[in-house]
Amino acid sequence: MRRFLGSLRRQSDPILLALCSAATAFGLVMIASATRYLETRSYVLIQLVAAAIGVGAYMLFSALDVRELSGGWKWLTLAGTVLIALLFTPLGVGAGGNRAWISIPGVPVNLQPAEPIKLLFILVLARQLTWMRQEKTIPRFRRVLLPVGHLLGLTGLYYAASGDMGSTLVYVVIFLCMAYAAGVKGRWFALAGALAGAGCYALWKADVIRPYMKERFLILLDREMDPLGVGWHQNRSLLALGSGGLTGQGLFRGTQTQSEYSNSLPARHTDFIFSAIGEELGMIGCVAVLLLLSAIVIRCFVAAYRAKTPLETYVCVGVAATLMFQTAVNVGMCLFLMPVIGLTLPFVSYGGSSLVALFAAAGMVSGIHKRSLQERLR
């Protein structure tokens, strides 16, 4: 057992693990502060258990070779489809307008399938892009059909099942970043952008996009449209951030973060935890957590640069894209610059499914980084 654990440790990147653990520890402290008014420690305990499972997943995925793992792309695709299909069954549960969780009988927490599906999508897409590179079909139009079909099928099925636009957009950004890394020409991105714009306009006019989601976009153009309704979350968020100043009001002392009224700062331990950080730890705390997350992203790009194979490079880019997009959108939501689409701050916000999946994704990057170093030493 000791030899096995030692082998896992040698195959992982301790710097990346330390960065992810530091961000998680930061998040645990802020979750404890943001949920103190509820007079329960259950959120902290659940997140702590998820962190322990996440570290185990990090070690496990560090030891796995993503090239071999992606070889079972048919099974990975099937697993993702089954997870989405479960949302259509009575096991699927909703919250905040989205049916994006699976309730497992006998388990006190729900599973958010969008999180593990991100890993499956990254692995399968990396395999597809690598195959096209080997077949030398990157410059040709038909090479776009397979990954684009995969993207459209996944996002269409997932959005139909859950209505979760946030996670749907994450898949799109992952695809764009990995496709760019694979050498897809800019003209295809321009064409895709034009088609996507036309498609979104058609969906908007056809009322396929749900009314509450339309309002979340419209409120960005007119903040006075519904300040006590649609704009309430982000108005309170701006107030919390502004009241923190440079150094904040102090940990466990934030006016809104410690308020006994849940609507004082809604979703303060999930979507708007960045606002709680700003109120209690000020700009210094906000910059600190952004620097920490930036360091994780940079580590992913370092692994991508040193990777031995294109497939491993694409996986690292996909993980980095996930972290960057979720961080940018979450902070933008808190600053009233982006619509509220339910994306959490990576490693910091409350959410067991998200935390475990992020550690597993970081583990894939860790294994790629360590194997590239070992190859160079040999």
LUMZA-935115 format. One record per residue (C-alpha): residue in three letters; x, y, z. Coordinates in steps of 0.1 Angstrom, whole numbers. Last residue first. Layout:
atom r->Ala&x->X&y->Y&z->Z
...
END
This chain:
atom r->Arg&x->153&y->99&z->-200
atom r->Leu&x->151&y->132&z->-181
atom r->Arg&x->130&y->147&z->-209
atom r->Glu&x->106&y->117&z->-208
atom r->Gln&x->103&y->120&z->-170
atom r->Leu&x->94&y->157&z->-174
atom r->Ser&x->67&y->150&z->-200
atom r->Arg&x->53&y->122&z->-177
atom r->Lys&x->51&y->146&z->-148
atom r->His&x->33&y->173&z->-168
atom r->Ile&x->8&y->149&z->-184
atom r->Gly&x->0&y->134&z->-150
atom r->Ser&x->-6&y->168&z->-134
atom r->Val&x->-28&y->179&z->-163
atom r->Met&x->-50&y->148&z->-158
atom r->Gly&x->-50&y->155&z->-120
atom r->Ala&x->-61&y->191&z->-126
atom r->Ala&x->-92&y->176&z->-144
atom r->Ala&x->-98&y->152&z->-114
atom r->Phe&x->-94&y->181&z->-90
atom r->Leu&x->-119&y->202&z->-110
atom r->Ala&x->-144&y->173&z->-112
atom r->Val&x->-142&y->168&z->-74
atom r->Leu&x->-148&y->205&z->-68
atom r->Ser&x->-176&y->208&z->-93
atom r->Ser&x->-195&y->178&z->-79
atom r->Gly&x->-191&y->190&z->-43
atom r->Gly&x->-203&y->225&z->-48
atom r->Tyr&x->-196&y->256&z->-27
atom r->Ser&x->-175&y->282&z->-45
atom r->Val&x->-137&y->284&z->-42
atom r->Phe&x->-122&y->256&z->-63
atom r->Pro&x->-135&y->273&z->-95
atom r->Leu&x->-158&y->303&z->-90
atom r->Thr&x->-193&y->290&z->-98
atom r->Leu&x->-212&y->294&z->-131
atom r->Gly&x->-250&y->299&z->-126
atom r->Ile&x->-259&y->320&z->-156
atom r->Val&x->-263&y->354&z->-140
atom r->Pro&x->-256&y->377&z->-170
atom r->Met&x->-221&y->393&z->-173
atom r->Leu&x->-209&y->428&z->-164
atom r->Phe&x->-228&y->433&z->-131
atom r->Leu&x->-195&y->430&z->-112
atom r->Cys&x->-205&y->398&z->-95
atom r->Met&x->-216&y->383&z->-128
atom r->Gly&x->-183&y->393&z->-144
atom r->Val&x->-164&y->376&z->-115
atom r->Asn&x->-183&y->344&z->-122
atom r->Val&x->-180&y->348&z->-160
atom r->Ala&x->-142&y->353&z->-159
atom r->Thr&x->-136&y->325&z->-134
atom r->Gln&x->-157&y->300&z->-153
atom r->Phe&x->-141&y->310&z->-186
atom r->Met&x->-105&y->308&z->-173
atom r->Leu&x->-110&y->275&z->-155
atom r->Thr&x->-127&y->257&z->-183
atom r->Ala&x->-102&y->270&z->-209
atom r->Ala&x->-73&y->258&z->-188
atom r->Val&x->-88&y->223&z->-186
atom r->Gly&x->-93&y->223&z->-224
atom r->Val&x->-58&y->235&z->-230
atom r->Cys&x->-44&y->207&z->-209
atom r->Val&x->-64&y->181&z->-228
atom r->Tyr&x->-53&y->196&z->-262
atom r->Thr&x->-17&y->194&z->-252
atom r->Glu&x->-20&y->158&z->-242
atom r->Leu&x->-36&y->149&z->-275
atom r->Pro&x->-8&y->168&z->-294
atom r->Thr&x->18&y->145&z->-278
atom r->Lys&x->48&y->150&z->-254
atom r->Ala&x->34&y->178&z->-233
atom r->Arg&x->58&y->206&z->-224
atom r->Tyr&x->36&y->235&z->-237
atom r->Ala&x->4&y->220&z->-224
atom r->Ala&x->20&y->214&z->-190
atom r->Val&x->31&y->251&z->-189
atom r->Phe&x->-5&y->260&z->-200
atom r->Cys&x->-20&y->241&z->-171
atom r->Arg&x->5&y->257&z->-147
atom r->Ile&x->-6&y->291&z->-160
atom r->Val&x->-42&y->282&z->-153
atom r->Ile&x->-33&y->272&z->-117
atom r->Ala&x->-13&y->304&z->-112
atom r->Ser&x->-43&y->325&z->-125
atom r->Leu&x->-65&y->308&z->-99
atom r->Leu&x->-42&y->319&z->-71
atom r->Leu&x->-38&y->354&z->-86
atom r->Leu&x->-76&y->357&z->-87
atom r->Val&x->-79&y->346&z->-51
atom r->Ala&x->-53&y->372&z->-39
atom r->Val&x->-68&y->400&z->-60
atom r->Cys&x->-102&y->395&z->-44
atom r->Gly&x->-87&y->393&z->-9
atom r->Ile&x->-67&y->425&z->-14
atom r->Met&x->-98&y->442&z->-30
atom r->Gly&x->-116&y->438&z->3
atom r->Leu&x->-114&y->408&z->26
atom r->Glu&x->-150&y->408&z->41
atom r->Glu&x->-169&y->426&z->13
atom r->Gly&x->-147&y->415&z->-16
atom r->Ile&x->-147&y->379&z->-5
atom r->Ala&x->-185&y->379&z->-1
atom r->Ser&x->-188&y->394&z->-36
atom r->Phe&x->-166&y->365&z->-49
atom r->Ile&x->-189&y->341&z->-32
atom r->Phe&x->-217&y->353&z->-55
atom r->Asp&x->-225&y->321&z->-74
atom r->Thr&x->-220&y->297&z->-45
atom r->His&x->-216&y->307&z->-9
atom r->Arg&x->-234&y->341&z->-12
atom r->Ala&x->-262&y->327&z->-32
atom r->Pro&x->-282&y->359&z->-25
atom r->Leu&x->-267&y->388&z->-6
atom r->Ser&x->-294&y->403&z->16
atom r->Asn&x->-318&y->378&z->1
atom r->Ser&x->-309&y->352&z->27
atom r->Tyr&x->-317&y->374&z->56
atom r->Glu&x->-296&y->366&z->87
atom r->Ser&x->-269&y->391&z->75
atom r->Gln&x->-233&y->378&z->79
atom r->Thr&x->-224&y->382&z->42
atom r->Gln&x->-244&y->414&z->40
atom r->Thr&x->-226&y->434&z->67
atom r->Gly&x->-193&y->415&z->65
atom r->Arg&x->-179&y->406&z->98
atom r->Phe&x->-170&y->369&z->96
atom r->Leu&x->-136&y->379&z->81
atom r->Gly&x->-131&y->417&z->83
atom r->Gln&x->-148&y->447&z->68
atom r->Gly&x->-126&y->446&z->37
atom r->Thr&x->-90&y->457&z->31
atom r->Leu&x->-92&y->479&z->0
atom r->Gly&x->-129&y->488&z->1
atom r->Gly&x->-153&y->462&z->13
atom r->Ser&x->-185&y->483&z->9
atom r->Gly&x->-180&y->484&z->-29
atom r->Leu&x->-180&y->446&z->-33
atom r->Ala&x->-211&y->442&z->-11
atom r->Leu&x->-230&y->469&z->-29
atom r->Leu&x->-220&y->455&z->-63
atom r->Ser&x->-233&y->420&z->-52
atom r->Arg&x->-266&y->435&z->-39
atom r->Asn&x->-272&y->451&z->-73
atom r->Gln&x->-262&y->418&z->-89
atom r->His&x->-287&y->397&z->-71
atom r->Trp&x->-315&y->423&z->-73
atom r->Gly&x->-313&y->430&z->-111
atom r->Val&x->-340&y->404&z->-120
atom r->Gly&x->-364&y->416&z->-93
atom r->Leu&x->-359&y->447&z->-72
atom r->Pro&x->-337&y->465&z->-98
atom r->Asp&x->-361&y->457&z->-127
atom r->Met&x->-352&y->477&z->-158
atom r->Glu&x->-330&y->501&z->-139
atom r->Arg&x->-299&y->482&z->-150
atom r->Asp&x->-307&y->486&z->-186
atom r->Leu&x->-283&y->469&z->-210
atom r->Leu&x->-272&y->443&z->-185
atom r->Ile&x->-308&y->438&z->-175
atom r->Leu&x->-315&y->425&z->-210
atom r->Phe&x->-293&y->395&z->-206
atom r->Arg&x->-308&y->383&z->-173
atom r->Glu&x->-343&y->391&z->-187
atom r->Lys&x->-337&y->367&z->-216
atom r->Met&x->-329&y->340&z->-191
atom r->Tyr&x->-361&y->345&z->-172
atom r->Pro&x->-380&y->343&z->-205
atom r->Arg&x->-366&y->310&z->-216
atom r->Ile&x->-347&y->309&z->-248
atom r->Val&x->-368&y->291&z->-274
atom r->Asp&x->-389&y->322&z->-277
atom r->Ala&x->-387&y->321&z->-315
atom r->Lys&x->-372&y->355&z->-316
atom r->Trp&x->-344&y->345&z->-292
atom r->Leu&x->-338&y->312&z->-310
atom r->Ala&x->-335&y->330&z->-343
atom r->Tyr&x->-311&y->356&z->-328
atom r->Cys&x->-291&y->328&z->-312
atom r->Gly&x->-289&y->310&z->-346
atom r->Ala&x->-278&y->341&z->-364
atom r->Gly&x->-251&y->348&z->-339
atom r->Ala&x->-240&y->312&z->-339
atom r->Leu&x->-238&y->312&z->-377
atom r->Ala&x->-217&y->344&z->-377
atom r->Gly&x->-194&y->331&z->-350
atom r->Ala&x->-190&y->297&z->-368
atom r->Leu&x->-180&y->315&z->-400
atom r->Ala&x->-155&y->337&z->-381
atom r->Phe&x->-141&y->306&z->-363
atom r->Trp&x->-138&y->288&z->-396
atom r->Arg&x->-119&y->318&z->-411
atom r->Gly&x->-95&y->317&z->-382
atom r->Lys&x->-80&y->284&z->-392
atom r->Val&x->-82&y->253&z->-370
atom r->Gly&x->-47&y->245&z->-358
atom r->Ala&x->-53&y->220&z->-330
atom r->Ala&x->-49&y->248&z->-303
atom r->Tyr&x->-77&y->267&z->-320
atom r->Ala&x->-99&y->236&z->-318
atom r->Met&x->-91&y->232&z->-281
atom r->Cys&x->-100&y->268&z->-274
atom r->Leu&x->-132&y->267&z->-294
atom r->Phe&x->-144&y->234&z->-280
atom r->Ile&x->-138&y->244&z->-244
atom r->Val&x->-156&y->276&z->-250
atom r->Val&x->-187&y->257&z->-264
atom r->Tyr&x->-187&y->233&z->-235
atom r->Val&x->-186&y->262&z->-210
atom r->Leu&x->-215&y->278&z->-229
atom r->Thr&x->-237&y->247&z->-222
atom r->Ser&x->-226&y->248&z->-185
atom r->Gly&x->-240&y->284&z->-182
atom r->Met&x->-271&y->278&z->-203
atom r->Asp&x->-286&y->252&z->-179
atom r->Gly&x->-320&y->244&z->-194
atom r->Ser&x->-315&y->209&z->-180
atom r->Ala&x->-326&y->182&z->-205
atom r->Ala&x->-329&y->203&z->-236
atom r->Tyr&x->-297&y->221&z->-227
atom r->Tyr&x->-279&y->188&z->-223
atom r->Leu&x->-292&y->173&z->-256
atom r->Gly&x->-284&y->204&z->-276
atom r->Thr&x->-250&y->209&z->-260
atom r->Leu&x->-239&y->173&z->-265
atom r->Gly&x->-252&y->169&z->-301
atom r->Leu&x->-239&y->203&z->-312
atom r->Leu&x->-205&y->196&z->-298
atom r->His&x->-202&y->161&z->-312
atom r->Gly&x->-214&y->173&z->-346
atom r->Val&x->-188&y->200&z->-345
atom r->Pro&x->-161&y->175&z->-336
atom r->Leu&x->-171&y->152&z->-365
atom r->Leu&x->-181&y->178&z->-391
atom r->Val&x->-150&y->200&z->-389
atom r->Arg&x->-127&y->175&z->-406
atom r->Arg&x->-151&y->177&z->-436
atom r->Phe&x->-140&y->212&z->-443
atom r->Arg&x->-104&y->204&z->-449
atom r->Pro&x->-73&y->221&z->-435
atom r->Ile&x->-72&y->198&z->-404
atom r->Thr&x->-76&y->166&z->-425
atom r->Lys&x->-40&y->154&z->-422
atom r->Glu&x->-52&y->119&z->-410
atom r->Gln&x->-29&y->123&z->-380
atom r->Arg&x->-43&y->157&z->-372
atom r->Met&x->-78&y->145&z->-376
atom r->Trp&x->-72&y->117&z->-352
atom r->Thr&x->-57&y->141&z->-327
atom r->Leu&x->-87&y->164&z->-329
atom r->Gln&x->-111&y->135&z->-323
atom r->Arg&x->-91&y->122&z->-293
atom r->Ala&x->-89&y->157&z->-278
atom r->Leu&x->-127&y->160&z->-283
atom r->Val&x->-132&y->127&z->-264
atom r->Leu&x->-110&y->136&z->-235
atom r->Ile&x->-124&y->172&z->-231
atom r->Phe&x->-160&y->160&z->-234
atom r->Leu&x->-155&y->133&z->-208
atom r->Leu&x->-139&y->158&z->-184
atom r->Lys&x->-168&y->183&z->-190
atom r->Ile&x->-193&y->155&z->-185
atom r->Pro&x->-180&y->151&z->-149
atom r->Glu&x->-192&y->186&z->-141
atom r->Ala&x->-224&y->188&z->-162
atom r->Pro&x->-237&y->158&z->-143
atom r->Gln&x->-244&y->178&z->-111
atom r->Leu&x->-248&y->151&z->-85
atom r->Asn&x->-271&y->157&z->-55
atom r->Val&x->-262&y->155&z->-18
atom r->Pro&x->-276&y->134&z->11
atom r->Val&x->-272&y->100&z->-7
atom r->Gly&x->-298&y->74&z->0
atom r->Pro&x->-315&y->77&z->-34
atom r->Ile&x->-293&y->97&z->-58
atom r->Ser&x->-308&y->130&z->-69
atom r->Ile&x->-294&y->141&z->-102
atom r->Trp&x->-290&y->178&z->-108
atom r->Ala&x->-294&y->203&z->-137
atom r->Arg&x->-331&y->208&z->-140
atom r->Asn&x->-326&y->246&z->-142
atom r->Gly&x->-350&y->274&z->-132
atom r->Gly&x->-332&y->282&z->-100
atom r->Ala&x->-333&y->246&z->-88
atom r->Gly&x->-343&y->213&z->-105
atom r->Val&x->-342&y->176&z->-99
atom r->Gly&x->-335&y->147&z->-123
atom r->Leu&x->-340&y->113&z->-106
atom r->Pro&x->-376&y->112&z->-120
atom r->Thr&x->-360&y->107&z->-154
atom r->Phe&x->-351&y->133&z->-181
atom r->Leu&x->-320&y->143&z->-161
atom r->Leu&x->-309&y->107&z->-162
atom r->Ala&x->-305&y->111&z->-200
atom r->Ile&x->-277&y->136&z->-194
atom r->Leu&x->-257&y->111&z->-173
atom r->Val&x->-264&y->83&z->-199
atom r->Thr&x->-251&y->105&z->-227
atom r->Gly&x->-219&y->113&z->-209
atom r->Ala&x->-213&y->76&z->-201
atom r->Leu&x->-220&y->67&z->-238
atom r->Thr&x->-194&y->93&z->-250
atom r->Leu&x->-169&y->79&z->-225
atom r->Trp&x->-176&y->44&z->-236
atom r->Lys&x->-171&y->53&z->-273
atom r->Trp&x->-140&y->73&z->-264
atom r->Gly&x->-122&y->43&z->-248
atom r->Gly&x->-89&y->54&z->-263
atom r->Ser&x->-93&y->86&z->-244
atom r->Leu&x->-81&y->68&z->-213
atom r->Glu&x->-51&y->53&z->-231
atom r->Arg&x->-39&y->87&z->-242
atom r->Val&x->-49&y->103&z->-209
atom r->Asp&x->-24&y->80&z->-191
atom r->Leu&x->-37&y->74&z->-156
atom r->Ala&x->-14&y->81&z->-126
atom r->Ser&x->-23&y->117&z->-123
atom r->Phe&x->-59&y->108&z->-127
atom r->Leu&x->-57&y->87&z->-95
atom r->Met&x->-38&y->113&z->-75
atom r->Tyr&x->-62&y->141&z->-84
atom r->Ala&x->-92&y->118&z->-77
atom r->Gly&x->-79&y->112&z->-42
atom r->Val&x->-74&y->150&z->-38
atom r->Gly&x->-110&y->154&z->-50
atom r->Ile&x->-124&y->129&z->-26
atom r->Ala&x->-108&y->149&z->3
atom r->Ala&x->-121&y->181&z->-12
atom r->Ala&x->-156&y->166&z->-15
atom r->Val&x->-155&y->156&z->22
atom r->Leu&x->-144&y->192&z->31
atom r->Gln&x->-172&y->206&z->9
atom r->Ile&x->-198&y->185&z->26
atom r->Leu&x->-184&y->194&z->60
atom r->Val&x->-184&y->232&z->52
atom r->Tyr&x->-220&y->231&z->39
atom r->Ser&x->-231&y->210&z->69
atom r->Arg&x->-217&y->234&z->95
atom r->Thr&x->-251&y->249&z->104
atom r->Glu&x->-262&y->282&z->120
atom r->Leu&x->-276&y->295&z->87
atom r->Tyr&x->-260&y->329&z->94
atom r->Arg&x->-226&y->312&z->93
atom r->Thr&x->-231&y->301&z->57
atom r->Ala&x->-210&y->329&z->40
atom r->Ser&x->-183&y->327&z->67
atom r->Ala&x->-178&y->289&z->65
atom r->Ile&x->-180&y->291&z->27
atom r->Met&x->-153&y->318&z->28
atom r->Val&x->-130&y->296&z->49
atom r->Leu&x->-137&y->265&z->27
atom r->Gly&x->-130&y->286&z->-4
atom r->Phe&x->-95&y->296&z->8
atom r->Ala&x->-88&y->260&z->16
atom r->Thr&x->-99&y->251&z->-19
atom r->Ala&x->-77&y->277&z->-35
atom r->Ala&x->-47&y->264&z->-14
atom r->Ser&x->-55&y->228&z->-23
atom r->Cys&x->-55&y->237&z->-60
atom r->Leu&x->-22&y->255&z->-57
atom r->Ala&x->-6&y->228&z->-37
atom r->Leu&x->-18&y->201&z->-61
atom r->Leu&x->-3&y->221&z->-90
atom r->Ile&x->30&y->224&z->-72
atom r->Pro&x->30&y->187&z->-62
atom r->Asp&x->27&y->175&z->-98
atom r->Ser&x->17&y->138&z->-96
atom r->Gln&x->35&y->106&z->-107
atom r->Arg&x->58&y->105&z->-77
atom r->Arg&x->28&y->107&z->-53
atom r->Leu&x->9&y->79&z->-70
atom r->Ser&x->40&y->57&z->-68
atom r->Gly&x->44&y->65&z->-32
atom r->Leu&x->8&y->56&z->-26
atom r->Phe&x->14&y->22&z->-43
atom r->Arg&x->46&y->16&z->-24
atom r->Arg&x->28&y->24&z->9
atom r->Met&x->0&y->0&z->0
END
